[in-house]
Structure formats: C-alpha cells, structure tokens
C-alpha cells in the first residue's frame, strides 16, 4: 500500500500542474493580452473545434466491439454520479433557499450547483493519479502488471471519456445555459461535442471494419495527414481551457480582494437573472451565496467519494459481479474528484456566473489535494 504522504504528494503535484498551467492564463489576463473578448473566442474554439478534434483523436482509434463491451461499468458509474449530483444539487438548493434571507442568491445559481456537483473531473487528474500508483498489490490481483497494466488503465479512461463528454455537453451545458424546458434543451443539446461523440463512435466502428478487411499499413498511410491535423487541434483543447480558466481565476481573485470570497447580495457582472417568464423585462445581478460554495465542497469532495465507493462495490461488484479491482478503482476515482474544469468554458459560452464558477474551482481544487489523497487511500483499503 502507498504511504499517505506519497498519495498527498501525488495529489499536490497534479493540482499544482493545473494551477501552473492556469497561471499562464492569469498572467496573460494581468498583462491585458487575454481580455474578456479573447476568453470568449477561446471558449468557442474549445466547443466547436478543439474538443471535437480531441474526441475524434481519442475515441475513433479505440472504438471496436470488444472494447465497447468493457465500457459498461464506467458508463453505469457515470449515470449514477450525474444523477446523484444533479438530484442532490437541485434538492439542497431548493431546501437552502427556504432559509436564506435573499433566496435568489441560491436559486439563481442552482444550475451551477447542480452541474458542479454532478460532473467531476473524471479524466485527466484521476488518470495521472492512478498511473502513479504503479504495480500496487491491489491492482495486480488479476495478474496484470507493468506496461500491460498502465496500457489497460489508459484504455479504460479513454473508453469512458466519450461517455463523460456526452453527458457533460448534453445535460450539463443546457443546464448551465438555463434551458429548463424541453424545447430550450433541444436547441442546446445538439452542440459540436455531442455531435462529435456520435460521429466519432460511428467512424470508429467503420474504421475497425476497414482495418480487418484491408491492409492496415495502407490505410494508415492514407489517413496520416488527416489524423495529424486532428491530433494537433485536439492537443489545443486542454491548454485553451486552462488559459481561459487562469484568466477567470485572476478576475475572481481580484474580486475576492475587493469584496471577500462571496459577498451575497453584492452586484455581480456575470449573471443576468431572468424572470420565470423567460424574458428580459426584469434583470438583477446578484452574487452567489457563500453556502452554495460550501455545498459544492460537501457534495463533491466529501459525499462524492463515499457515493462512488457505494456504487462501485455495492452495485457493480456485489450485484453485477464486476470483480476486477482495476475497473472498480477507475470507476471510484472518476466519481471522487472536484468539478470538471470545462464548467468554466460552459459558463464563458453563456456569459453566466463566470467568476462564481472560477471561485468554485479555486476552492475545490485547493481542497482536492487532501481529498484525493484520502479518497485513494480509502478506495485501496476497500479493495484490499
């Protein structure tokens, strides 16, 4: 088993990497190179170009019938995690609003609370942390170790990536945009990342069939220019997200210095309150209540890992018969982290709650250094 301090250092290194990359965006914002308009342009690039390219680059080469059959435990965990976060966020948001003096400071940001609670960082940070565990005795129970184990971990995360991206942009993004009716949701749901998920899987299945029928070397040489272009565009996705995140974190920290972490009732330039009639007759700009930040921390970093362990061990293992500790640990790690970083992109695309989302990420990722360490130690003990 890994020492707790080793796990804490792994968590610190992963979070510090995110912070360092975002720091470049903060510096650009401070220098005036990355202004508000530039952030919005990068957000649109991420949604329409970079993220679809990343989906094609990661999903299409790894799509085949055999690998898709191995996907179902992670897909089940994704459904449970999203349902838990959205349901708990909606219920707690409604409940808290009854006891808050200014109810709209909670109700206005209930979609932010729901999305932040329902969509954790399920790919980059947990993948790095799990690979860093190496040949842990818990992970080698099935006889797989070394490069074979790391390749399998990478494959499981890649396979589940499309499921998480699909749910994020088909459910999370419409919620962040305020699409509460079916008609409004339908207009928002067919966005480029969602369409790319469908197309990438379909192309991957066709490509797998072509490789079995034709010479793979000939097919590879023909596809090199296109695959290279897609690869380059896909690589821009994470840097662009972190640049805009850094810019918004700079604005959030600047605002914290002026007004405190979350001055409930103070004016906020980021969110426009629309009446229940869906028009712009009455608009108010209110800051998010501090209790919403604390609720996200509780649902994501405290209850989230416990819920993930319950689903993985109580449902997937004991009821569905999934006994592979590697699969179970992947599922638990994907449900245990802070909110997804791309929530900042969604807020930026709609111009709603950008600084509030940045504050949520600043708080939760700082605390996740401890929560990741405790979660991994907890999961390994349960599996051991």
PyMOL commands that set and color helices and strands:
alter all, ss='L'
color gray80, all
select helices_A, chain A and resi 4-30+36-62+65-69+72-97+104-107+110-118+124-132+146-176+182-189+192-213+216-259+290-317+325-334+343-350+354-383
alter helices_A, ss='H'
color red, helices_A
deselect
rebuild
show_as cartoon
